[in-house]
Amino acid sequence: MSGIDRDMERSIERYIEELYERKPDADLLRVKDGIRERQLRDISVHPGYGRLLTLLAAVSGARRALEIGAFFGYSGICIARGLRP
């Protein structure tokens, strides 16, 4: 077991979500809608982790990335948004 219990982890996630609360994202909402329409189990990354992927791609200064995805592209969108032109 890790050093943080599940309740503490949820509290931290809620706190971070409140700090970075943003308006709904049309592209990511379309991904989620596609999953729901097909009645699939949503295994996409949590929105907070998606924002982290964007941040990590941006601070790395990367111009290209290879994302080996297994679903609808949520993570790929997040990574691509952090890439430099």
Secondary structure, 3 states (H helix, E strand, C coil): CCCCCHHHHHHHHHHHHHHCCCCCCHHHHHHHHHHHHCCCCCCCCCHHHHHHHHHHHHHHCCCCCCCCCCCCCHHHHHHHHHCCC
